[in-house]
């Protein structure tokens, strides 16, 4: 059984735990241990997540499979990108699925949920940034219709950035 629920303030610790684990699984070797540790500490904590969960333009959604947390998404509404001509577009800022749940079609289910959410909010499309070395994610996004439309340097620290593709899906 698959269940998707909207994240709430009470979910901060769970979101932080999944975010850290997923980020380390997919990006943990992309920079020095010190830079990665500092990034994780700064971005996956109760204070940062509480602010985001209180922002009406940001929504987190948790996906459960057989009553076990499998991952989450973070979508931001009305976030333009200089590589995209449309203004009313959503940013899929985080899209994490724990490795143990790969192959269950949960990523597709959560992705489709976010597309419908974006459409219900009168958005013209959805964009994201993905690390150029994350081939699994790029393959997934391409398969569901995203196109590479630009580049972005994702800041891990003041001294390290990872090259990312900007990908966009219009509806």
NUTOR-20162 format. One record per atom (N, C-alpha, C): x, z, y; residue in three letters; atom name. Coordinates in steps of 0.2 Angstrom, whole numbers, plus 2048, in hexadecimal, padded with zeros to 3 digits. Each point is the difference from the previous one (the first is absolute). Layout:
<atoms>
{atom {X; Z; Y}; "ala"; "CA"} ...
</atoms>
This chain:
<atoms>
{atom {804; 800; 7FA}; "unk"; "N"} {atom {7FC; 800; 806}; "unk"; "CA"} {atom {804; 800; 806}; "unk"; "C"} {atom {7FF; 7FC; 805}; "unk"; "N"} {atom {803; 7FF; 806}; "unk"; "CA"} {atom {7FC; 803; 806}; "unk"; "C"} {atom {803; 804; 804}; "unk"; "N"} {atom {7FC; 803; 806}; "unk"; "CA"} {atom {805; 7FF; 806}; "unk"; "C"} {atom {7FD; 7FE; 806}; "unk"; "N"} {atom {804; 800; 806}; "unk"; "CA"} {atom {7FC; 804; 805}; "unk"; "C"} {atom {804; 805; 803}; "unk"; "N"} {atom {7FD; 804; 805}; "unk"; "CA"} {atom {804; 800; 806}; "unk"; "C"} {atom {7FC; 801; 806}; "unk"; "N"} {atom {804; 801; 806}; "unk"; "CA"} {atom {804; 806; 801}; "unk"; "C"} {atom {806; 800; 802}; "unk"; "N"} {atom {804; 805; 801}; "unk"; "CA"} {atom {7FE; 805; 805}; "unk"; "C"} {atom {801; 806; 7FF}; "unk"; "N"} {atom {7FE; 805; 805}; "unk"; "CA"} {atom {806; 805; 801}; "unk"; "C"} {atom {7FF; 804; 806}; "unk"; "N"} {atom {806; 805; 801}; "unk"; "CA"} {atom {802; 804; 7FA}; "unk"; "C"} {atom {7FB; 802; 7FC}; "unk"; "N"} {atom {802; 804; 7FA}; "unk"; "CA"} {atom {804; 7FC; 7FB}; "unk"; "C"} {atom {801; 7F9; 801}; "unk"; "N"} {atom {804; 7FC; 7FB}; "unk"; "CA"} {atom {807; 7FF; 803}; "unk"; "C"} {atom {802; 803; 805}; "unk"; "N"} {atom {807; 7FF; 803}; "unk"; "CA"} {atom {805; 801; 7FB}; "unk"; "C"} {atom {800; 806; 7FD}; "unk"; "N"} {atom {806; 801; 7FB}; "unk"; "CA"} {atom {800; 7FB; 7FB}; "unk"; "C"} {atom {7FA; 7FE; 7FD}; "unk"; "N"} {atom {800; 7FB; 7FB}; "unk"; "CA"} {atom {802; 7F9; 802}; "unk"; "C"} {atom {7FE; 7FE; 806}; "unk"; "N"} {atom {802; 7FA; 803}; "unk"; "CA"} {atom {808; 800; 801}; "unk"; "C"} {atom {802; 806; 803}; "unk"; "N"} {atom {808; 800; 801}; "unk"; "CA"} {atom {803; 800; 7F9}; "unk"; "C"} {atom {7FE; 803; 7FB}; "unk"; "N"} {atom {803; 800; 7F9}; "unk"; "CA"} {atom {800; 7F9; 7FE}; "unk"; "C"} {atom {7FB; 7FC; 800}; "unk"; "N"} {atom {7FF; 7F9; 7FD}; "unk"; "CA"} {atom {805; 7FC; 805}; "unk"; "C"} {atom {7FF; 800; 806}; "unk"; "N"} {atom {804; 7FC; 805}; "unk"; "CA"} {atom {807; 801; 7FE}; "unk"; "C"} {atom {803; 806; 800}; "unk"; "N"} {atom {807; 801; 7FE}; "unk"; "CA"} {atom {802; 7FD; 7FA}; "unk"; "C"} {atom {7FC; 801; 7FB}; "unk"; "N"} {atom {802; 7FE; 7F9}; "unk"; "CA"} {atom {800; 7F8; 800}; "unk"; "C"} {atom {7FB; 7FD; 803}; "unk"; "N"} {atom {7FF; 7F9; 800}; "unk"; "CA"} {atom {806; 7FD; 804}; "unk"; "C"} {atom {801; 803; 806}; "unk"; "N"} {atom {805; 7FD; 804}; "unk"; "CA"} {atom {807; 800; 7FD}; "unk"; "C"} {atom {801; 806; 7FC}; "unk"; "N"} {atom {807; 801; 7FD}; "unk"; "CA"} {atom {800; 7FB; 7FA}; "unk"; "C"} {atom {7FB; 7FE; 7FD}; "unk"; "N"} {atom {800; 7FC; 7FA}; "unk"; "CA"} {atom {801; 7F9; 802}; "unk"; "C"} {atom {7FD; 7FE; 806}; "unk"; "N"} {atom {801; 7F9; 802}; "unk"; "CA"} {atom {806; 7FF; 805}; "unk"; "C"} {atom {801; 805; 804}; "unk"; "N"} {atom {805; 7FF; 806}; "unk"; "CA"} {atom {806; 805; 7FF}; "unk"; "C"} {atom {800; 804; 7FB}; "unk"; "N"} {atom {805; 805; 800}; "unk"; "CA"} {atom {807; 7FE; 800}; "unk"; "C"} {atom {802; 7FA; 7FE}; "unk"; "N"} {atom {807; 7FE; 7FF}; "unk"; "CA"} {atom {801; 7FB; 806}; "unk"; "C"} {atom {7FC; 7FF; 805}; "unk"; "N"} {atom {800; 7FC; 806}; "unk"; "CA"} {atom {805; 802; 805}; "unk"; "C"} {atom {802; 806; 800}; "unk"; "N"} {atom {804; 803; 805}; "unk"; "CA"} {atom {803; 806; 7FD}; "unk"; "C"} {atom {804; 804; 804}; "unk"; "N"} {atom {804; 805; 7FE}; "unk"; "CA"} {atom {7FB; 806; 7FE}; "unk"; "C"} {atom {802; 804; 7FC}; "unk"; "N"} {atom {7FC; 806; 7FE}; "unk"; "CA"} {atom {7FE; 804; 806}; "unk"; "C"} {atom {804; 801; 804}; "unk"; "N"} {atom {7FF; 804; 806}; "unk"; "CA"} {atom {7FB; 7FD; 805}; "unk"; "C"} {atom {800; 7F9; 801}; "unk"; "N"} {atom {7FB; 7FD; 804}; "unk"; "CA"} {atom {7FA; 800; 7FC}; "unk"; "C"} {atom {7FF; 7FF; 7FA}; "unk"; "N"} {atom {7FA; 800; 7FC}; "unk"; "CA"} {atom {7FD; 806; 800}; "unk"; "C"} {atom {804; 806; 7FF}; "unk"; "N"} {atom {7FD; 807; 800}; "unk"; "CA"} {atom {7FD; 801; 807}; "unk"; "C"} {atom {804; 7FE; 806}; "unk"; "N"} {atom {7FD; 802; 806}; "unk"; "CA"} {atom {7FA; 7FC; 802}; "unk"; "C"} {atom {800; 7FA; 7FE}; "unk"; "N"} {atom {7FA; 7FC; 801}; "unk"; "CA"} {atom {7FA; 803; 7FC}; "unk"; "C"} {atom {801; 802; 7FA}; "unk"; "N"} {atom {7FA; 803; 7FC}; "unk"; "CA"} {atom {7FE; 806; 803}; "unk"; "C"} {atom {805; 804; 802}; "unk"; "N"} {atom {7FE; 807; 803}; "unk"; "CA"} {atom {7FC; 7FF; 807}; "unk"; "C"} {atom {802; 7FB; 804}; "unk"; "N"} {atom {7FD; 7FE; 806}; "unk"; "CA"} {atom {7F9; 7FD; 7FF}; "unk"; "C"} {atom {7FF; 7FC; 7FB}; "unk"; "N"} {atom {7F9; 7FC; 7FF}; "unk"; "CA"} {atom {7FB; 803; 7FB}; "unk"; "C"} {atom {803; 804; 7FC}; "unk"; "N"} {atom {7FB; 802; 7FA}; "unk"; "CA"} {atom {800; 808; 801}; "unk"; "C"} {atom {7FD; 802; 805}; "unk"; "N"} {atom {7FF; 808; 801}; "unk"; "CA"} {atom {7F9; 801; 803}; "unk"; "C"} {atom {7FE; 806; 7FF}; "unk"; "N"} {atom {7F9; 802; 802}; "unk"; "CA"} {atom {7FE; 7FF; 808}; "unk"; "C"} {atom {805; 801; 804}; "unk"; "N"} {atom {7FF; 7FF; 807}; "unk"; "CA"} {atom {7FF; 7F9; 802}; "unk"; "C"} {atom {804; 7FC; 7FD}; "unk"; "N"} {atom {800; 7F8; 802}; "unk"; "CA"} {atom {7F9; 7FE; 7FD}; "unk"; "C"} {atom {7FF; 801; 7FA}; "unk"; "N"} {atom {7FA; 7FE; 7FD}; "unk"; "CA"} {atom {7F9; 802; 803}; "unk"; "C"} {atom {800; 807; 802}; "unk"; "N"} {atom {7FA; 803; 803}; "unk"; "CA"} {atom {7FF; 7FC; 806}; "unk"; "C"} {atom {805; 7FE; 804}; "unk"; "N"} {atom {7FF; 7FC; 807}; "unk"; "CA"} {atom {7FD; 7F9; 7FE}; "unk"; "C"} {atom {802; 7FD; 7FB}; "unk"; "N"} {atom {7FE; 7F9; 7FE}; "unk"; "CA"} {atom {7F8; 801; 7FD}; "unk"; "C"} {atom {7FF; 805; 7FC}; "unk"; "N"} {atom {7F9; 801; 7FD}; "unk"; "CA"} {atom {7FB; 802; 806}; "unk"; "C"} {atom {803; 802; 805}; "unk"; "N"} {atom {7FB; 802; 806}; "unk"; "CA"} {atom {7FF; 7FA; 805}; "unk"; "C"} {atom {804; 7FA; 7FF}; "unk"; "N"} {atom {7FF; 7FA; 804}; "unk"; "CA"} {atom {7FB; 7FC; 7FD}; "unk"; "C"} {atom {7FB; 7FF; 804}; "unk"; "N"} {atom {7FA; 7FC; 7FE}; "unk"; "CA"} {atom {802; 7F8; 7FE}; "unk"; "C"} {atom {805; 7FE; 802}; "unk"; "N"} {atom {802; 7F9; 7FE}; "unk"; "CA"} {atom {804; 800; 7FA}; "unk"; "C"} {atom {802; 805; 7FD}; "unk"; "N"} {atom {804; 800; 7FA}; "unk"; "CA"} {atom {7FC; 803; 7FA}; "unk"; "C"} {atom {800; 7FD; 7FA}; "unk"; "N"} {atom {7FC; 803; 7FA}; "unk"; "CA"} {atom {805; 800; 7FA}; "unk"; "C"} {atom {800; 805; 7FD}; "unk"; "N"} {atom {803; 801; 7FA}; "unk"; "CA"} {atom {7FB; 800; 7FA}; "unk"; "C"} {atom {802; 7FD; 7FB}; "unk"; "N"} {atom {7FB; 800; 7FA}; "unk"; "CA"} {atom {804; 801; 7FA}; "unk"; "C"} {atom {7FE; 805; 7FC}; "unk"; "N"} {atom {803; 802; 7FA}; "unk"; "CA"} {atom {7FD; 7FC; 7FA}; "unk"; "C"} {atom {804; 7FE; 7FB}; "unk"; "N"} {atom {7FD; 7FD; 7FA}; "unk"; "CA"} {atom {801; 804; 7FA}; "unk"; "C"} {atom {7FB; 801; 7FC}; "unk"; "N"} {atom {801; 804; 7FA}; "unk"; "CA"} {atom {7FE; 7FC; 7FA}; "unk"; "C"} {atom {804; 801; 7FB}; "unk"; "N"} {atom {7FE; 7FD; 7F9}; "unk"; "CA"} {atom {800; 805; 7FB}; "unk"; "C"} {atom {7FA; 800; 7FD}; "unk"; "N"} {atom {7FF; 805; 7FB}; "unk"; "CA"} {atom {801; 808; 802}; "unk"; "C"} {atom {7FE; 801; 806}; "unk"; "N"} {atom {800; 806; 804}; "unk"; "CA"} {atom {808; 802; 802}; "unk"; "C"} {atom {804; 7FB; 7FF}; "unk"; "N"} {atom {807; 802; 802}; "unk"; "CA"} {atom {802; 7FC; 807}; "unk"; "C"} {atom {803; 803; 805}; "unk"; "N"} {atom {802; 7FC; 806}; "unk"; "CA"} {atom {805; 7FB; 7FE}; "unk"; "C"} {atom {7FE; 7FA; 802}; "unk"; "N"} {atom {805; 7FA; 7FE}; "unk"; "CA"} {atom {803; 7FD; 806}; "unk"; "C"} {atom {7FE; 801; 806}; "unk"; "N"} {atom {803; 7FD; 806}; "unk"; "CA"} {atom {7FB; 801; 806}; "unk"; "C"} {atom {803; 7FD; 806}; "unk"; "N"} {atom {7FB; 800; 806}; "unk"; "CA"} {atom {802; 7FA; 804}; "unk"; "C"} {atom {7FC; 7FF; 805}; "unk"; "N"} {atom {801; 7FB; 805}; "unk"; "CA"} {atom {7FF; 803; 807}; "unk"; "C"} {atom {803; 7FD; 805}; "unk"; "N"} {atom {7FF; 802; 807}; "unk"; "CA"} {atom {7FF; 7F9; 804}; "unk"; "C"} {atom {7FA; 800; 803}; "unk"; "N"} {atom {7FF; 7FA; 804}; "unk"; "CA"} {atom {7FE; 802; 807}; "unk"; "C"} {atom {803; 7FC; 805}; "unk"; "N"} {atom {7FF; 801; 807}; "unk"; "CA"} {atom {7FC; 7FA; 802}; "unk"; "C"} {atom {7FB; 802; 804}; "unk"; "N"} {atom {7FB; 7FA; 803}; "unk"; "CA"} {atom {803; 7FE; 807}; "unk"; "C"} {atom {7FF; 7FA; 801}; "unk"; "N"} {atom {801; 7FD; 807}; "unk"; "CA"} {atom {808; 801; 802}; "unk"; "C"} {atom {804; 7FE; 7FB}; "unk"; "N"} {atom {807; 801; 802}; "unk"; "CA"} {atom {803; 7F9; 800}; "unk"; "C"} {atom {801; 7FD; 806}; "unk"; "N"} {atom {803; 7F9; 800}; "unk"; "CA"} {atom {807; 800; 7FE}; "unk"; "C"} {atom {802; 7F9; 7FF}; "unk"; "N"} {atom {807; 7FF; 7FE}; "unk"; "CA"} {atom {802; 7FA; 804}; "unk"; "C"} {atom {806; 800; 803}; "unk"; "N"} {atom {802; 7FA; 804}; "unk"; "CA"} {atom {801; 7FA; 7FC}; "unk"; "C"} {atom {800; 800; 7F9}; "unk"; "N"} {atom {801; 7FA; 7FC}; "unk"; "CA"} {atom {7F9; 7FD; 7FE}; "unk"; "C"} {atom {7FB; 804; 802}; "unk"; "N"} {atom {7F9; 7FD; 7FE}; "unk"; "CA"} {atom {7FC; 7FF; 807}; "unk"; "C"} {atom {7FC; 7FB; 800}; "unk"; "N"} {atom {7FD; 7FE; 806}; "unk"; "CA"} {atom {7F9; 804; 801}; "unk"; "C"} {atom {7FD; 803; 7FB}; "unk"; "N"} {atom {7FA; 804; 801}; "unk"; "CA"} {atom {802; 807; 802}; "unk"; "C"} {atom {7FB; 803; 804}; "unk"; "N"} {atom {801; 807; 802}; "unk"; "CA"} {atom {7FC; 805; 7FC}; "unk"; "C"} {atom {7FA; 7FE; 7FE}; "unk"; "N"} {atom {7FC; 805; 7FC}; "unk"; "CA"} {atom {802; 7FF; 7F9}; "unk"; "C"} {atom {806; 803; 7FE}; "unk"; "N"} {atom {802; 800; 7F9}; "unk"; "CA"} {atom {802; 807; 7FE}; "unk"; "C"} {atom {801; 801; 7FA}; "unk"; "N"} {atom {801; 807; 7FD}; "unk"; "CA"} {atom {808; 7FF; 7FD}; "unk"; "C"} {atom {803; 806; 800}; "unk"; "N"} {atom {806; 801; 7FD}; "unk"; "CA"} {atom {800; 804; 7FA}; "unk"; "C"} {atom {802; 7FD; 7FA}; "unk"; "N"} {atom {800; 804; 7FA}; "unk"; "CA"} {atom {807; 803; 800}; "unk"; "C"} {atom {800; 807; 803}; "unk"; "N"} {atom {807; 803; 801}; "unk"; "CA"} {atom {803; 803; 7FA}; "unk"; "C"} {atom {7FC; 802; 7FC}; "unk"; "N"} {atom {803; 803; 7F9}; "unk"; "CA"} {atom {7FB; 7FE; 7FB}; "unk"; "C"} {atom {803; 7FE; 7FA}; "unk"; "N"} {atom {7FC; 7FE; 7FA}; "unk"; "CA"} {atom {804; 802; 7FA}; "unk"; "C"} {atom {7FF; 806; 7FE}; "unk"; "N"} {atom {804; 803; 7FB}; "unk"; "CA"} {atom {7FC; 801; 7F9}; "unk"; "C"} {atom {804; 7FE; 7FB}; "unk"; "N"} {atom {7FD; 802; 7F9}; "unk"; "CA"} {atom {806; 802; 7FC}; "unk"; "C"} {atom {7FE; 806; 7FD}; "unk"; "N"} {atom {806; 803; 7FC}; "unk"; "CA"} {atom {801; 7FC; 7FA}; "unk"; "C"} {atom {807; 7FF; 7FE}; "unk"; "N"} {atom {802; 7FC; 7FB}; "unk"; "CA"} {atom {7FC; 801; 7F9}; "unk"; "C"} {atom {7FE; 806; 7FF}; "unk"; "N"} {atom {7FD; 801; 7F9}; "unk"; "CA"} {atom {7F9; 7FD; 800}; "unk"; "C"} {atom {7FD; 7FD; 806}; "unk"; "N"} {atom {7FA; 7FD; 800}; "unk"; "CA"} {atom {800; 7F8; 801}; "unk"; "C"} {atom {806; 7FE; 800}; "unk"; "N"} {atom {801; 7F9; 800}; "unk"; "CA"} {atom {7FD; 7FC; 7FA}; "unk"; "C"} {atom {7FD; 7FA; 801}; "unk"; "N"} {atom {7FD; 7FD; 7FB}; "unk"; "CA"} {atom {7F9; 801; 7FE}; "unk"; "C"} {atom {7FD; 805; 804}; "unk"; "N"} {atom {7F9; 802; 7FF}; "unk"; "CA"} {atom {7FB; 7FC; 805}; "unk"; "C"} {atom {803; 7FC; 804}; "unk"; "N"} {atom {7FC; 7FC; 805}; "unk"; "CA"} {atom {7FD; 805; 806}; "unk"; "C"} {atom {803; 806; 800}; "unk"; "N"} {atom {7FE; 804; 805}; "unk"; "CA"} {atom {802; 7FE; 807}; "unk"; "C"} {atom {806; 7FD; 801}; "unk"; "N"} {atom {803; 7FD; 806}; "unk"; "CA"} {atom {7FB; 7FB; 803}; "unk"; "C"} {atom {7FD; 7FC; 7FC}; "unk"; "N"} {atom {7FB; 7FB; 802}; "unk"; "CA"} {atom {7FA; 803; 802}; "unk"; "C"} {atom {7FE; 805; 7FC}; "unk"; "N"} {atom {7F9; 803; 802}; "unk"; "CA"} {atom {801; 804; 807}; "unk"; "C"} {atom {806; 803; 801}; "unk"; "N"} {atom {801; 803; 806}; "unk"; "CA"} {atom {801; 7FB; 806}; "unk"; "C"} {atom {803; 7FB; 7FF}; "unk"; "N"} {atom {801; 7FB; 804}; "unk"; "CA"} {atom {7F9; 7FD; 803}; "unk"; "C"} {atom {7FC; 7FE; 7FB}; "unk"; "N"} {atom {7FA; 7FD; 801}; "unk"; "CA"} {atom {7FB; 805; 804}; "unk"; "C"} {atom {801; 806; 7FF}; "unk"; "N"} {atom {7FC; 805; 804}; "unk"; "CA"} {atom {802; 800; 807}; "unk"; "C"} {atom {807; 800; 801}; "unk"; "N"} {atom {803; 7FF; 807}; "unk"; "CA"} {atom {7FD; 7FA; 804}; "unk"; "C"} {atom {800; 7FA; 7FC}; "unk"; "N"} {atom {7FE; 7FA; 803}; "unk"; "CA"} {atom {7F9; 801; 802}; "unk"; "C"} {atom {7FB; 803; 7FC}; "unk"; "N"} {atom {7F9; 801; 802}; "unk"; "CA"} {atom {800; 805; 806}; "unk"; "C"} {atom {804; 805; 800}; "unk"; "N"} {atom {800; 804; 805}; "unk"; "CA"} {atom {801; 7FD; 807}; "unk"; "C"} {atom {806; 7FC; 800}; "unk"; "N"} {atom {802; 7FC; 806}; "unk"; "CA"} {atom {7FA; 7FB; 802}; "unk"; "C"} {atom {7FD; 7FD; 7FB}; "unk"; "N"} {atom {7FB; 7FB; 802}; "unk"; "CA"} {atom {7FA; 804; 803}; "unk"; "C"} {atom {7FE; 806; 7FD}; "unk"; "N"} {atom {7FA; 804; 803}; "unk"; "CA"} {atom {802; 802; 807}; "unk"; "C"} {atom {806; 800; 802}; "unk"; "N"} {atom {802; 802; 807}; "unk"; "CA"} {atom {802; 7FA; 804}; "unk"; "C"} {atom {7FD; 7FA; 7FE}; "unk"; "N"} {atom {800; 7FA; 804}; "unk"; "CA"} {atom {807; 7FE; 802}; "unk"; "C"} {atom {805; 801; 7FB}; "unk"; "N"} {atom {807; 7FE; 801}; "unk"; "CA"} {atom {800; 7F8; 7FD}; "unk"; "C"} {atom {805; 7FD; 803}; "unk"; "N"} {atom {801; 7F8; 7FE}; "unk"; "CA"} {atom {805; 7FF; 7FB}; "unk"; "C"} {atom {803; 806; 7FE}; "unk"; "N"} {atom {805; 7FF; 7FB}; "unk"; "CA"} {atom {804; 807; 7FF}; "unk"; "C"} {atom {805; 800; 7FC}; "unk"; "N"} {atom {804; 806; 7FE}; "unk"; "CA"} {atom {807; 7FE; 7FF}; "unk"; "C"} {atom {805; 804; 803}; "unk"; "N"} {atom {807; 7FE; 800}; "unk"; "CA"} {atom {804; 806; 7FD}; "unk"; "C"} {atom {806; 7FF; 7FE}; "unk"; "N"} {atom {804; 806; 7FD}; "unk"; "CA"} {atom {807; 7FE; 801}; "unk"; "C"} {atom {804; 804; 7FF}; "unk"; "N"} {atom {808; 7FF; 800}; "unk"; "CA"} {atom {802; 802; 7F9}; "unk"; "C"} {atom {804; 7FC; 7FD}; "unk"; "N"} {atom {802; 802; 7F9}; "unk"; "CA"} {atom {808; 7FE; 800}; "unk"; "C"} {atom {804; 805; 7FD}; "unk"; "N"} {atom {807; 7FF; 7FF}; "unk"; "CA"} {atom {801; 7FA; 7FC}; "unk"; "C"} {atom {805; 7FC; 803}; "unk"; "N"} {atom {802; 7F9; 7FD}; "unk"; "CA"} {atom {802; 801; 7F8}; "unk"; "C"} {atom {803; 806; 7FF}; "unk"; "N"} {atom {802; 801; 7F9}; "unk"; "CA"} {atom {7FB; 803; 7FB}; "unk"; "C"} {atom {7FA; 801; 803}; "unk"; "N"} {atom {7FA; 803; 7FC}; "unk"; "CA"} {atom {7FC; 7FA; 7FD}; "unk"; "C"} {atom {804; 7FD; 7FB}; "unk"; "N"} {atom {7FD; 7F9; 7FD}; "unk"; "CA"} {atom {7F9; 802; 7FC}; "unk"; "C"} {atom {7FF; 805; 7FD}; "unk"; "N"} {atom {7FA; 802; 7FD}; "unk"; "CA"} {atom {7FA; 800; 805}; "unk"; "C"} {atom {801; 803; 806}; "unk"; "N"} {atom {7FB; 800; 805}; "unk"; "CA"} {atom {7FF; 7F9; 803}; "unk"; "C"} {atom {805; 7FD; 802}; "unk"; "N"} {atom {800; 7F9; 803}; "unk"; "CA"} {atom {7FC; 7FC; 7FB}; "unk"; "C"} {atom {801; 800; 7F9}; "unk"; "N"} {atom {7FC; 7FC; 7FC}; "unk"; "CA"} {atom {7F9; 802; 800}; "unk"; "C"} {atom {7FE; 806; 800}; "unk"; "N"} {atom {7F9; 802; 800}; "unk"; "CA"} {atom {7FD; 7FE; 806}; "unk"; "C"} {atom {803; 801; 806}; "unk"; "N"} {atom {7FD; 7FE; 806}; "unk"; "CA"} {atom {7FF; 7F8; 801}; "unk"; "C"} {atom {805; 7FC; 7FD}; "unk"; "N"} {atom {7FF; 7F9; 800}; "unk"; "CA"} {atom {7FA; 7FE; 7FC}; "unk"; "C"} {atom {800; 803; 7FA}; "unk"; "N"} {atom {7FB; 7FF; 7FB}; "unk"; "CA"} {atom {7F9; 801; 803}; "unk"; "C"} {atom {7FF; 805; 804}; "unk"; "N"} {atom {7F9; 801; 803}; "unk"; "CA"} {atom {7FF; 7FC; 807}; "unk"; "C"} {atom {805; 7FC; 802}; "unk"; "N"} {atom {7FF; 7FC; 805}; "unk"; "CA"} {atom {804; 801; 807}; "unk"; "C"} {atom {804; 805; 800}; "unk"; "N"} {atom {804; 801; 806}; "unk"; "CA"} {atom {805; 7FA; 801}; "unk"; "C"} {atom {802; 7FF; 806}; "unk"; "N"} {atom {805; 7FB; 802}; "unk"; "CA"} {atom {805; 804; 804}; "unk"; "C"} {atom {807; 7FE; 7FF}; "unk"; "N"} {atom {805; 803; 804}; "unk"; "CA"} {atom {800; 7FC; 807}; "unk"; "C"} {atom {7FF; 804; 805}; "unk"; "N"} {atom {7FF; 7FD; 807}; "unk"; "CA"} {atom {806; 803; 805}; "unk"; "C"} {atom {804; 804; 7FE}; "unk"; "N"} {atom {805; 803; 804}; "unk"; "CA"} {atom {805; 804; 7FD}; "unk"; "C"} {atom {804; 803; 804}; "unk"; "N"} {atom {805; 805; 7FD}; "unk"; "CA"} {atom {800; 807; 804}; "unk"; "C"} {atom {802; 805; 7FD}; "unk"; "N"} {atom {800; 807; 804}; "unk"; "CA"} {atom {806; 804; 7FD}; "unk"; "C"} {atom {803; 803; 804}; "unk"; "N"} {atom {805; 805; 7FE}; "unk"; "CA"} {atom {7FD; 807; 7FF}; "unk"; "C"} {atom {7FF; 802; 7FA}; "unk"; "N"} {atom {7FD; 807; 7FF}; "unk"; "CA"} {atom {805; 805; 801}; "unk"; "C"} {atom {7FF; 805; 805}; "unk"; "N"} {atom {805; 805; 801}; "unk"; "CA"} {atom {800; 806; 7FB}; "unk"; "C"} {atom {805; 801; 7FD}; "unk"; "N"} {atom {800; 805; 7FB}; "unk"; "CA"} {atom {803; 806; 804}; "unk"; "C"} {atom {805; 7FF; 805}; "unk"; "N"} {atom {803; 805; 804}; "unk"; "CA"} {atom {803; 7FC; 806}; "unk"; "C"} {atom {803; 804; 804}; "unk"; "N"} {atom {803; 7FD; 807}; "unk"; "CA"} {atom {806; 7FB; 7FE}; "unk"; "C"} {atom {803; 800; 7FA}; "unk"; "N"} {atom {805; 7FC; 7FE}; "unk"; "CA"} {atom {7FF; 7FB; 7FB}; "unk"; "C"} {atom {7FA; 800; 7FD}; "unk"; "N"} {atom {7FE; 7FC; 7FA}; "unk"; "CA"} {atom {7F9; 7FD; 800}; "unk"; "C"} {atom {800; 7FA; 800}; "unk"; "N"} {atom {7F9; 7FC; 7FF}; "unk"; "CA"} {atom {800; 7FC; 7FA}; "unk"; "C"} {atom {7FA; 7FF; 7FD}; "unk"; "N"} {atom {800; 7FB; 7FA}; "unk"; "CA"} {atom {7FC; 7FA; 803}; "unk"; "C"} {atom {802; 7FA; 7FE}; "unk"; "N"} {atom {7FC; 7FA; 802}; "unk"; "CA"} {atom {7FA; 800; 7FC}; "unk"; "C"} {atom {7FB; 7FE; 804}; "unk"; "N"} {atom {7F9; 800; 7FD}; "unk"; "CA"} {atom {7FD; 7F9; 802}; "unk"; "C"} {atom {7FB; 7FE; 7FB}; "unk"; "N"} {atom {7FC; 7FA; 802}; "unk"; "CA"} {atom {7FA; 803; 803}; "unk"; "C"} {atom {7FD; 7FD; 805}; "unk"; "N"} {atom {7F9; 801; 803}; "unk"; "CA"} {atom {7FC; 7FB; 7FC}; "unk"; "C"} {atom {7FB; 802; 7FC}; "unk"; "N"} {atom {7FB; 7FC; 7FD}; "unk"; "CA"} {atom {7F9; 801; 802}; "unk"; "C"} {atom {7FD; 7FB; 800}; "unk"; "N"} {atom {7F9; 800; 803}; "unk"; "CA"} {atom {7FB; 7FC; 7FC}; "unk"; "C"} {atom {7FA; 803; 800}; "unk"; "N"} {atom {7FA; 7FD; 7FC}; "unk"; "CA"} {atom {7FA; 800; 805}; "unk"; "C"} {atom {7FE; 7FA; 801}; "unk"; "N"} {atom {7FA; 7FF; 804}; "unk"; "CA"} {atom {7FA; 7FF; 7FC}; "unk"; "C"} {atom {7FA; 802; 803}; "unk"; "N"} {atom {7FA; 7FF; 7FD}; "unk"; "CA"} {atom {7FB; 7FC; 804}; "unk"; "C"} 
</atoms>
